[in-house]
Amino acid sequence: MSRLQVRSFSSPVSSRANDLLTELHGHLGFGTLRPELAHQLFDEMLRQPVPVSARALNGLFAALACAPPSAACTDGPVLAIHLFNRMARAGCRRVIALTSHTYSILIECCCRTRRPDLGPSFFTHLLKTGVTADIVIYSGLFKCLCDLKCTEEALDMLLHRMPNDVSDAISYSVILKSLCDNGRSQLALDVLHIMTKKGADYSPDVFAYNMVIDGFFKEGEVSKACDLFHEMIQQGVVPDVAMYTSIINALCKARAMDKAEVVLRSMVHNGVQPDVVTYTIMIQGYSTLRQLKEVARLLKVMRSQGVMPSVVTYNSLMTCLCKNGRFKEAVEIFYSMAVKGLKPNVISYSIILHGYAKEGSLVAMIDLYQLMAAEGVIPDLHCFNILIAAYAEYGMMDVAMLFFEDMLKQGVNPNEVTIFVCDSWIMQNGQDG
């Protein structure tokens, strides 16, 4: 009864506009909002003498911006942009008074729908209407400019044209990421120093530093990355385990194990406990360099710290053992994993399969392949290539072709390695014939 009383006091024309908006939301929620239907309902809503509020309209645009693709509408953000443009063309009298939130949603839509070129247009429209741009709008605009490869224009706006009371560390982070992604980490470092000089409200956090450090690593500037890492600590920014691990990973990939050890010791000294990922990355680094003694030392250290090795850790150890001609020990570790409560994954199996292939232990390969099936581990392309190449090398192409057929049945497509092995055997077999 109370519902009827509320409706009786509301304006019929206002109620009609709200009803149309509710219908739009309903179709969107059920995945039945086709663009044609949306335009039809939206146009009728605009024709009402008393339009819906800006807040209600923002709710519609926000819902469209986040809407997952459906059979009826494959791109909600695009539809939001089209509806806004339709409203703008309707004329000033029919346009609802918009807010900064409206424009922030629309600029975000431009980013989501991969139309960053429309972002600056919405920003210009905002300026013409007299709506004050806030930090969310500027951040969205910077994303659009960066996606358009106009990062320097975004930086110029941030430093010289953006009101000081609006900018914050988030705006700088958007530009830092773009500079680092485009191989301009030195300029990003300059921006980082500008942030530091501007005061506490703009001080770069651990994520900002990590972006620039990672950028230097990707550009091969290992020394600059390490210098910035130490500078960050001097600035009082405390790295967490994730950042320490990220730095160690980059150093290990650069084969700078001595520097990785320094960072690991610094990590422990500063009271940050390395986890299984940190130690595994170090073990992988030493494994790549075939330094088995260092691998064994780290395994001992991590166990003493109560950090138990994972399947990935054991995979690195087995790889290192195989590289150092100690395949039997690798096999022992493989079978000991189950005792420790760990299930070998497809990489674990491929390491041992490759070892058996090098030894010519074809029967053992078959047994291991059957164990994979029994344990529910699905072979990948690398596993099948090892099996096919091994049997082809020993002239057992009939068995190799059985594995080839099994590979296709399991939906694994051959690559150039598979084709090369098969073609080579066919050519050789033809010549022998």
TORVEXVO-392589 format. One line per field, with one value per residue (C-alpha): x, y, z; residue number from 1; residue in three letters. Coordinates in steps of 0.02 Angstrom, whole numbers, plus 32768, in hexadecimal, padded with zeros to 4 digits. Layout:
BEGIN
x <- c(X; ...)
y <- c(Y; ...)
z <- c(Z; ...)
nr <- c(NUM; ...)
rest <- c(ALA; ...)
This chain:
BEGIN
x <- c(8000; 808F; 80D8; 8036; 8032; 80E4; 80BA; 801F; 8088; 8107; 80F5; 80B3; 8132; 81C1; 8187; 8184; 823A; 826D; 8209; 8266; 830C; 82D8; 82AC; 8358; 83AA; 833A; 8369; 8420; 8418; 83C7; 843F; 83B1; 83DD; 83F9; 8443; 83A6; 8336; 83AA; 83A2; 82E5; 82CA; 834E; 8301; 8256; 82A3; 82F1; 8248; 81FA; 81DA; 822B; 82CB; 831E; 83A3; 845C; 847C; 8403; 844F; 84FD; 84C0; 848C; 8532; 8594; 8530; 8551; 860B; 8619; 859E; 85E6; 85CF; 852C; 84D8; 846A; 84F3; 85A9; 85F0; 859C; 861D; 8603; 8547; 855E; 85C3; 8541; 84B2; 8510; 8530; 8478; 844B; 84C9; 847E; 83CE; 83F3; 8411; 835C; 8354; 8400; 8402; 847C; 8518; 859A; 8653; 8625; 85CB; 8667; 86D9; 866A; 866B; 8727; 873C; 86CB; 8743; 87D2; 876E; 872F; 87DB; 87A6; 881F; 8811; 8763; 87A3; 87E9; 8746; 86E1; 875C; 8745; 8688; 8697; 86F9; 8675; 85E9; 8646; 864D; 86E9; 875F; 8794; 8826; 87C4; 87A3; 8857; 8896; 881F; 8857; 890E; 88E8; 889B; 892E; 89A9; 894A; 8957; 8A15; 8A05; 8A57; 8AC0; 8A23; 89D5; 8A73; 8A72; 89BD; 89E4; 8A79; 8A40; 8984; 8932; 88FD; 8971; 88E0; 889F; 8939; 8972; 89E5; 8968; 8976; 8A33; 8A29; 89C2; 8A4B; 8AD8; 8A8F; 8A7D; 8B30; 8B77; 8B0B; 8B52; 8C09; 8C1B; 8C4A; 8CCA; 8C41; 8BD6; 8C63; 8C63; 8BA7; 8BC4; 8C3E; 8BC0; 8B41; 8BBE; 8BE1; 8B27; 8B10; 8ABD; 8A17; 8A73; 8AFA; 8B0B; 8AD8; 8B20; 8AB8; 8AF7; 8BAB; 8B8D; 8B4B; 8BE8; 8C5F; 8C08; 8C14; 8CD0; 8CE1; 8C7E; 8CF1; 8D8A; 8DBC; 8DE3; 8E54; 8DD2; 8D4D; 8DB8; 8DE7; 8D30; 8D05; 8D85; 8D4A; 8C99; 8CCF; 8D2E; 8C8D; 8C3A; 8BCF; 8BD0; 8BC9; 8B55; 8B77; 8B27; 8B9A; 8C36; 8C07; 8BE8; 8C95; 8CE7; 8C8A; 8CC8; 8D7C; 8D74; 8D34; 8DC7; 8E38; 8E74; 8E6F; 8EEC; 8E77; 8DE1; 8E3A; 8E58; 8D9F; 8D71; 8DE3; 8D9E; 8CEE; 8D15; 8D75; 8CDD; 8C6C; 8C12; 8C06; 8C27; 8B9C; 8B9C; 8B8D; 8C27; 8C92; 8C52; 8C81; 8D31; 8D3C; 8D02; 8D88; 8E13; 8DC7; 8DD4; 8E8E; 8EA0; 8EDE; 8E9F; 8EFD; 8EA3; 8DFD; 8E1F; 8E53; 8DB3; 8D48; 8D9C; 8D82; 8CCA; 8CA6; 8D00; 8C8A; 8BF3; 8BCE; 8B9E; 8BCD; 8B3F; 8B29; 8B79; 8C0E; 8C27; 8C14; 8CA5; 8D0D; 8CE9; 8D16; 8DBB; 8DE3; 8DBF; 8E30; 8EBC; 8EAC; 8E55; 8DB4; 8D9C; 8D95; 8D14; 8CAA; 8CB8; 8C7C; 8BEC; 8BA9; 8BCB; 8B58; 8ABB; 8AFE; 8B0E; 8A58; 8A81; 8A37; 8AB1; 8A6D; 8A82; 8B2B; 8B69; 8B3A; 8B88; 8C2F; 8C37; 8BF4; 8C7F; 8D00; 8CBF; 8CC2; 8D79; 8DA2; 8D3B; 8CD0; 8C35; 8BDD; 8BF1; 8BA6; 8B0B; 8AF9; 8B07; 8A8A; 8A0F; 8A2D; 8A00; 895A; 8939; 895E; 88F0; 8980; 895E; 89F9; 8A1E; 8A70; 8B20; 8AFF; 8ABB; 8B4E; 8BC8; 8B6E; 8B5B; 8C10; 8C55; 8BF9; 8C1D; 8CD7; 8CD9; 8C7A; 8BD7; 8B6C; 8AD1; 8AD5; 8B00; 8A67; 89F9; 8A31; 8A12; 895F; 8946; 8981; 8900; 8876; 889E; 888D; 8947; 897D; 8A2A; 8AAC; 8B42; 8BA9; 8B27; 8B18; 8BD5; 8BEA; 8B62; 8B9C; 8C51; 8C21; 8BB2; 8C3E; 8CBC; 8C43; 8C20; 8CD9; 8CF5; 8C67)
y <- c(8000; 8074; 805A; 8096; 812F; 815F; 814D; 81B7; 824B; 823A; 8295; 8227; 826C; 8259; 81A8; 817E; 81B4; 814B; 80B7; 80BF; 80C6; 802F; 7FD2; 7FF8; 7FB5; 7F1B; 7EEC; 7F0C; 7E9A; 7E0D; 7E21; 7E51; 7F08; 7F14; 7FBB; 7FE0; 7FC5; 802D; 80BE; 80B0; 80B2; 8138; 81AB; 8198; 81BE; 825E; 8296; 8299; 834A; 8320; 82BC; 8243; 8286; 828E; 820E; 8193; 81B0; 8194; 80EF; 80B8; 80EC; 8098; 7FF7; 7FF8; 801A; 7F7C; 7F0F; 7E69; 7E44; 7DEC; 7DAA; 7E44; 7EC5; 7E9B; 7F40; 7F9E; 802B; 8054; 8058; 80D1; 8145; 813C; 8162; 81F8; 823C; 8223; 8289; 8311; 8321; 8331; 83E6; 8446; 8444; 8388; 8368; 833E; 83A6; 833A; 8324; 82FE; 824A; 823C; 826C; 81FD; 8168; 8195; 81AE; 8105; 80BB; 80FF; 80A0; 7FFF; 7FFD; 8024; 80CC; 813D; 81BD; 81EA; 8213; 82C0; 82EA; 82C7; 832E; 83C1; 83AD; 83B2; 8456; 84A5; 8478; 84C6; 8426; 8422; 8393; 832C; 82B5; 821F; 8279; 82AF; 81FF; 81B8; 823D; 8212; 8159; 8187; 81F6; 816F; 80ED; 8165; 816B; 8221; 8207; 82A5; 830B; 82BB; 82E2; 8397; 83A8; 835A; 83CA; 846F; 8474; 840D; 8468; 8440; 841D; 8396; 8330; 82A0; 8209; 81A2; 821A; 820A; 814C; 8143; 81A2; 8143; 809E; 80DD; 811F; 807B; 8011; 8074; 8065; 8113; 80E6; 8172; 81F4; 8193; 81A3; 8260; 8262; 81F9; 827C; 8307; 82A9; 829D; 8358; 8385; 8346; 82BE; 82BD; 8290; 821E; 8184; 80E3; 8034; 8015; 80B2; 8085; 7FD2; 800C; 8071; 7FEC; 7F68; 7FDD; 7FED; 7F30; 7F17; 7F94; 7F37; 7FC3; 7F52; 7FCF; 805B; 7FE5; 7FB4; 806A; 809C; 800A; 8046; 80FA; 80C3; 8074; 8114; 8176; 810C; 80A5; 7FF3; 7F69; 7ED8; 7E21; 7E33; 7EC2; 7E6E; 7DD2; 7E37; 7E86; 7DDE; 7D91; 7E1A; 7E06; 7D49; 7D5B; 7DD1; 7D49; 7DC7; 7D48; 7DA7; 7E3F; 7DCF; 7D89; 7E3B; 7E63; 7DBE; 7DE7; 7E98; 7E4F; 7DE0; 7E6D; 7EE0; 7E5F; 7E27; 7D69; 7D1D; 7CA6; 7C0A; 7C74; 7CDB; 7C42; 7BE6; 7C78; 7C77; 7BBA; 7BCE; 7C52; 7BE0; 7B4D; 7BAD; 7BC7; 7B0F; 7B3F; 7AA6; 7ACE; 7B75; 7B20; 7AA3; 7B31; 7B92; 7AF7; 7ADE; 7B96; 7B99; 7AF8; 7B40; 7BD6; 7B64; 7B8A; 7AE8; 7AD1; 7AD0; 7A6B; 7AFC; 7AF7; 7A3D; 7A54; 7AD0; 7A57; 79C6; 7A33; 7A61; 79AC; 7977; 7A01; 79C2; 790D; 78D2; 7894; 7802; 787E; 78E2; 7845; 7824; 78D4; 78C1; 7827; 7871; 7904; 789A; 7860; 7919; 7937; 798F; 795E; 796B; 79D9; 79CB; 7A24; 79A6; 7917; 796B; 797F; 78C4; 7893; 78F8; 78A2; 77F6; 7829; 785C; 77B3; 7754; 7709; 76F5; 7678; 76EF; 7779; 770F; 76E8; 77A0; 77D0; 7752; 7797; 7843; 7801; 77A7; 7847; 78B0; 791B; 794C; 794C; 79EF; 7A0C; 7A05; 7959; 7913; 795A; 7903; 785C; 7869; 78A0; 7817; 7789; 77D2; 77DB; 7720; 76F5; 76CA; 773E; 76D2; 76F8; 77AE; 77BC; 7772; 77FF; 7879; 7839; 783D; 78F2; 7923; 78C6; 792B; 79CD; 79F7; 7A41; 7A17; 7A9F; 7AAF; 7A3A; 79AF; 79C6; 79C9; 7923; 78CE; 7914; 78E5; 7831; 7827; 786B; 77F2; 7760; 778B; 778F; 76E7; 769D)
z <- c(8000; 802A; 7F7D; 7F2B; 7F99; 7F66; 7EAF; 7EC0; 7EF8; 7E6A; 7DC5; 7D37; 7CBA; 7D33; 7D5B; 7CA1; 7C8C; 7D21; 7CE2; 7C3D; 7C99; 7D02; 7C63; 7C1B; 7CB9; 7CB5; 7C02; 7C2A; 7CC3; 7C60; 7BCC; 7B54; 7B37; 7A7B; 7A40; 79D9; 7A71; 7ADE; 7A62; 7A58; 7B15; 7B30; 7AAC; 7AFC; 7BA6; 7B60; 7B1C; 7BC8; 7C0B; 7CB1; 7C93; 7D0B; 7D80; 7D54; 7DDC; 7D8D; 7CE2; 7D28; 7D6D; 7CBF; 7C70; 7CFD; 7CE7; 7C2B; 7C49; 7CB4; 7C54; 7C17; 7B5C; 7B32; 7A96; 7A91; 7AB4; 7A99; 7AD7; 7B66; 7B6F; 7AB7; 7AD1; 7B64; 7AF4; 7A6A; 7AE3; 7B28; 7A79; 7A52; 7AEB; 7AC1; 7A12; 7A5A; 7A8B; 7B2B; 7B65; 7B66; 7BAC; 7C64; 7CCD; 7CCD; 7D55; 7D56; 7D7F; 7CD8; 7C79; 7CE1; 7CB4; 7BFB; 7BF4; 7C4B; 7BC3; 7B40; 7B92; 7BA6; 7AF4; 7AAC; 7A69; 7AC9; 7A3D; 7A7E; 7B2D; 7B04; 7AAA; 7B46; 7BAB; 7B34; 7B40; 7BFD; 7BF7; 7B88; 7C00; 7C92; 7CF8; 7D66; 7D3E; 7DD4; 7DEE; 7DAB; 7D07; 7CF4; 7D19; 7C94; 7C18; 7C3A; 7C19; 7B72; 7B41; 7B73; 7B0E; 7A7B; 7A93; 7AC9; 7B72; 7B67; 7B48; 7BE3; 7C45; 7C0B; 7C40; 7CE9; 7D0C; 7CC1; 7C9D; 7D24; 7DC4; 7E54; 7EC9; 7E54; 7E28; 7E96; 7E94; 7E2E; 7D9A; 7D9F; 7DA9; 7D09; 7CAC; 7CFF; 7CC3; 7C11; 7C0B; 7C4E; 7BD9; 7B46; 7B75; 7BC0; 7C71; 7C7F; 7C64; 7CDF; 7D5E; 7D44; 7D66; 7E01; 7E42; 7E1D; 7E88; 7F16; 7F12; 7F13; 7FC4; 802A; 7FCC; 7F2C; 7F72; 7F02; 7F56; 7F43; 7EA7; 7E4F; 7E74; 7E3E; 7D94; 7D6E; 7DB3; 7D49; 7CB3; 7CC8; 7CD4; 7C34; 7BDD; 7C19; 7C90; 7D23; 7D7E; 7D72; 7DB3; 7E49; 7E6D; 7E6E; 7EDF; 7F60; 7F49; 7F6E; 8013; 8040; 8022; 80A7; 8031; 8075; 7FF2; 8014; 7FEC; 7F40; 7F0E; 7F52; 7EF1; 7E53; 7E5F; 7E80; 7DEC; 7D76; 7DB4; 7DA1; 7CEE; 7CCD; 7D18; 7D99; 7E27; 7E92; 7E94; 7EB2; 7F4C; 7F8B; 7F7B; 7FD1; 8064; 806C; 806E; 8104; 815B; 814C; 819C; 80FE; 80F8; 804C; 8018; 7FAC; 7F0D; 7F3C; 7F5D; 7EC4; 7E53; 7E9D; 7E83; 7DCE; 7DB4; 7DF2; 7D95; 7CF1; 7D16; 7D48; 7DF4; 7E52; 7EF4; 7F02; 7EE0; 7F6C; 7FE1; 7FC3; 7FDB; 8085; 80B3; 8084; 80E6; 817E; 8172; 8170; 80B8; 8060; 7FA8; 7F2A; 7E8A; 7E2C; 7EA2; 7E85; 7DC9; 7DCC; 7E35; 7DBE; 7D28; 7D7A; 7DA3; 7CEF; 7CAB; 7D1D; 7CE3; 7D83; 7D37; 7DB0; 7E41; 7DE1; 7DCF; 7E8A; 7EAF; 7E34; 7E8D; 7F39; 7F16; 7F30; 7FDA; 800B; 7FDA; 7F37; 7E8F; 7DFC; 7D70; 7CB4; 7CBC; 7D3C; 7CC8; 7C2F; 7C8B; 7CB2; 7C07; 7BB6; 7C27; 7BF6; 7B3E; 7B4A; 7B9B; 7B1C; 7BA6; 7B3A; 7BAC; 7C3F; 7BD3; 7BB1; 7C6A; 7C97; 7C10; 7C58; 7D06; 7CC5; 7C87; 7D2C; 7D8F; 7D1E; 7CDE; 7C28; 7BB8; 7B5E; 7AB4; 7AFF; 7B4B; 7AA8; 7A46; 7ABD; 7AA8; 79EA; 79CF; 7A40; 79E8; 793B; 7965; 798D; 78EE; 7947; 78DF; 78F6; 79B1; 798E; 791D; 79A7; 7A18; 7989; 7977; 7A33; 7A33; 79B1; 7A0F; 7AAA; 7A49; 7A49; 79A3; 795D; 7943; 78D0; 793F; 7931; 7875; 785E; 78BB; 7857; 77AF; 77D1; 77F5; 775A; 76EB; 7736; 7729; 7674; 7649; 76A0; 763C)
nr <- c(1; 2; 3; 4; 5; 6; 7; 8; 9; 10; 11; 12; 13; 14; 15; 16; 17; 18; 19; 20; 21; 22; 23; 24; 25; 26; 27; 28; 29; 30; 31; 32; 33; 34; 35; 36; 37; 38; 39; 40; 41; 42; 43; 44; 45; 46; 47; 48; 49; 50; 51; 52; 53; 54; 55; 56; 57; 58; 59; 60; 61; 62; 63; 64; 65; 66; 67; 68; 69; 70; 71; 72; 73; 74; 75; 76; 77; 78; 79; 80; 81; 82; 83; 84; 85; 86; 87; 88; 89; 90; 91; 92; 93; 94; 95; 96; 97; 98; 99; 100; 101; 102; 103; 104; 105; 106; 107; 108; 109; 110; 111; 112; 113; 114; 115; 116; 117; 118; 119; 120; 121; 122; 123; 124; 125; 126; 127; 128; 129; 130; 131; 132; 133; 134; 135; 136; 137; 138; 139; 140; 141; 142; 143; 144; 145; 146; 147; 148; 149; 150; 151; 152; 153; 154; 155; 156; 157; 158; 159; 160; 161; 162; 163; 164; 165; 166; 167; 168; 169; 170; 171; 172; 173; 174; 175; 176; 177; 178; 179; 180; 181; 182; 183; 184; 185; 186; 187; 188; 189; 190; 191; 192; 193; 194; 195; 196; 197; 198; 199; 200; 201; 202; 203; 204; 205; 206; 207; 208; 209; 210; 211; 212; 213; 214; 215; 216; 217; 218; 219; 220; 221; 222; 223; 224; 225; 226; 227; 228; 229; 230; 231; 232; 233; 234; 235; 236; 237; 238; 239; 240; 241; 242; 243; 244; 245; 246; 247; 248; 249; 250; 251; 252; 253; 254; 255; 256; 257; 258; 259; 260; 261; 262; 263; 264; 265; 266; 267; 268; 269; 270; 271; 272; 273; 274; 275; 276; 277; 278; 279; 280; 281; 282; 283; 284; 285; 286; 287; 288; 289; 290; 291; 292; 293; 294; 295; 296; 297; 298; 299; 300; 301; 302; 303; 304; 305; 306; 307; 308; 309; 310; 311; 312; 313; 314; 315; 316; 317; 318; 319; 320; 321; 322; 323; 324; 325; 326; 327; 328; 329; 330; 331; 332; 333; 334; 335; 336; 337; 338; 339; 340; 341; 342; 343; 344; 345; 346; 347; 348; 349; 350; 351; 352; 353; 354; 355; 356; 357; 358; 359; 360; 361; 362; 363; 364; 365; 366; 367; 368; 369; 370; 371; 372; 373; 374; 375; 376; 377; 378; 379; 380; 381; 382; 383; 384; 385; 386; 387; 388; 389; 390; 391; 392; 393; 394; 395; 396; 397; 398; 399; 400; 401; 402; 403; 404; 405; 406; 407; 408; 409; 410; 411; 412; 413; 414; 415; 416; 417; 418; 419; 420; 421; 422; 423; 424; 425; 426; 427; 428; 429; 430; 431; 432; 433)
rest <- c(MET; SER; ARG; LEU; GLN; VAL; ARG; SER; PHE; SER; SER; PRO; VAL; SER; SER; ARG; ALA; ASN; ASP; LEU; LEU; THR; GLU; LEU; HIS; GLY; HIS; LEU; GLY; PHE; GLY; THR; LEU; ARG; PRO; GLU; LEU; ALA; HIS; GLN; LEU; PHE; ASP; GLU; MET; LEU; ARG; GLN; PRO; VAL; PRO; VAL; SER; ALA; ARG; ALA; LEU; ASN; GLY; LEU; PHE; ALA; ALA; LEU; ALA; CYS; ALA; PRO; PRO; SER; ALA; ALA; CYS; THR; ASP; GLY; PRO; VAL; LEU; ALA; ILE; HIS; LEU; PHE; ASN; ARG; MET; ALA; ARG; ALA; GLY; CYS; ARG; ARG; VAL; ILE; ALA; LEU; THR; SER; HIS; THR; TYR; SER; ILE; LEU; ILE; GLU; CYS; CYS; CYS; ARG; THR; ARG; ARG; PRO; ASP; LEU; GLY; PRO; SER; PHE; PHE; THR; HIS; LEU; LEU; LYS; THR; GLY; VAL; THR; ALA; ASP; ILE; VAL; ILE; TYR; SER; GLY; LEU; PHE; LYS; CYS; LEU; CYS; ASP; LEU; LYS; CYS; THR; GLU; GLU; ALA; LEU; ASP; MET; LEU; LEU; HIS; ARG; MET; PRO; ASN; ASP; VAL; SER; ASP; ALA; ILE; SER; TYR; SER; VAL; ILE; LEU; LYS; SER; LEU; CYS; ASP; ASN; GLY; ARG; SER; GLN; LEU; ALA; LEU; ASP; VAL; LEU; HIS; ILE; MET; THR; LYS; LYS; GLY; ALA; ASP; TYR; SER; PRO; ASP; VAL; PHE; ALA; TYR; ASN; MET; VAL; ILE; ASP; GLY; PHE; PHE; LYS; GLU; GLY; GLU; VAL; SER; LYS; ALA; CYS; ASP; LEU; PHE; HIS; GLU; MET; ILE; GLN; GLN; GLY; VAL; VAL; PRO; ASP; VAL; ALA; MET; TYR; THR; SER; ILE; ILE; ASN; ALA; LEU; CYS; LYS; ALA; ARG; ALA; MET; ASP; LYS; ALA; GLU; VAL; VAL; LEU; ARG; SER; MET; VAL; HIS; ASN; GLY; VAL; GLN; PRO; ASP; VAL; VAL; THR; TYR; THR; ILE; MET; ILE; GLN; GLY; TYR; SER; THR; LEU; ARG; GLN; LEU; LYS; GLU; VAL; ALA; ARG; LEU; LEU; LYS; VAL; MET; ARG; SER; GLN; GLY; VAL; MET; PRO; SER; VAL; VAL; THR; TYR; ASN; SER; LEU; MET; THR; CYS; LEU; CYS; LYS; ASN; GLY; ARG; PHE; LYS; GLU; ALA; VAL; GLU; ILE; PHE; TYR; SER; MET; ALA; VAL; LYS; GLY; LEU; LYS; PRO; ASN; VAL; ILE; SER; TYR; SER; ILE; ILE; LEU; HIS; GLY; TYR; ALA; LYS; GLU; GLY; SER; LEU; VAL; ALA; MET; ILE; ASP; LEU; TYR; GLN; LEU; MET; ALA; ALA; GLU; GLY; VAL; ILE; PRO; ASP; LEU; HIS; CYS; PHE; ASN; ILE; LEU; ILE; ALA; ALA; TYR; ALA; GLU; TYR; GLY; MET; MET; ASP; VAL; ALA; MET; LEU; PHE; PHE; GLU; ASP; MET; LEU; LYS; GLN; GLY; VAL; ASN; PRO; ASN; GLU; VAL; THR; ILE; PHE; VAL; CYS; ASP; SER; TRP; ILE; MET; GLN; ASN; GLY; GLN; ASP; GLY)
